Amino acid sequence: MAEGKTFLDHLNPHSLDVIRDCQAEPSLASAAVGARVQFERLGYFCVDTDSRPGRLVFNRTVSLRDAWAKIARKERG
């Protein structure tokens, strides 16, 4: 590691994105801790141990490729 740097200097600043007050499928209210679900066009998520009734927490485990964004970038530039 570089002089004067710690592992914190190498973390992705977007590794923690908190999105509050989201709407989700009602059936997710009964999702058990550890359950895996797919949110369309976003990726695969796992129910976190910090989840509580009325306050669900999901951790993204896999992102989905965004082919349309790649096409749009090519067209713009």
N, C-alpha and C positions, 0 to 999 in steps of 0.2 A: 504494500500500500504506500502511496506517496507520502512524503514527509508532512506531518501536521494534519493529515486527513484521517477520518474514521470511516467506518462502514456507513454511517449516516450520510456522509457526503456523496455516496454512490447510490442512494435509494431513488427510485423513480418518484418524482413529486406527485404523480397521479396514481400511486399505488393504493391510496386511500381516498376514494371519492364517496362522500356521504350524500345520499339523495333522500330527502325527507318528504313526508306527506304524499307518498306515491299511491296510486290506485293499482290494485292487483285482483286477479281472479278470486272470488269469494272462497273457493275450495282451498286456497292456500292458508286460510285461517287455521286449519287443522293439520297443517304440515308438521311433521315431527322433526326434532333436531336431527340433523344429518341427512335429511331427505334431499334428493337432488331434483331440480326442476330446470326447464328451459324457458327463458323469457324470449319471446320471438324477437328476432333481429338483434338481440343483445348478447346472448351467450347462455352458458350453463351455470347455475348457481346452487349453493348448498345452504340449507337453513343453519344458522349459527347458534351456538349455545347461549348467546346473549338474548335470543328471542324470548318474548313474553306475549301472553294473549293481548292482542291489540297493538303490539309493537314488535313486528317481525323484523328480523335482521337476516339478510342474505349475503353470502360471500360469493363473488364471481370466481369460478374455477377455470372456465375456458371462455374466451371471447370468440365471437363468430367473425369470419372474414367479411370485410365490407367491399365486395366487388364493385358496387356502384360508385363508391368514393374513389376507387382506383380509376375507373373509367372517366369520371368527371375531371379528375386531375389531369389525365392525358388530353382531354378535350380543351381544357383551359390553357395548357401550356406546353 
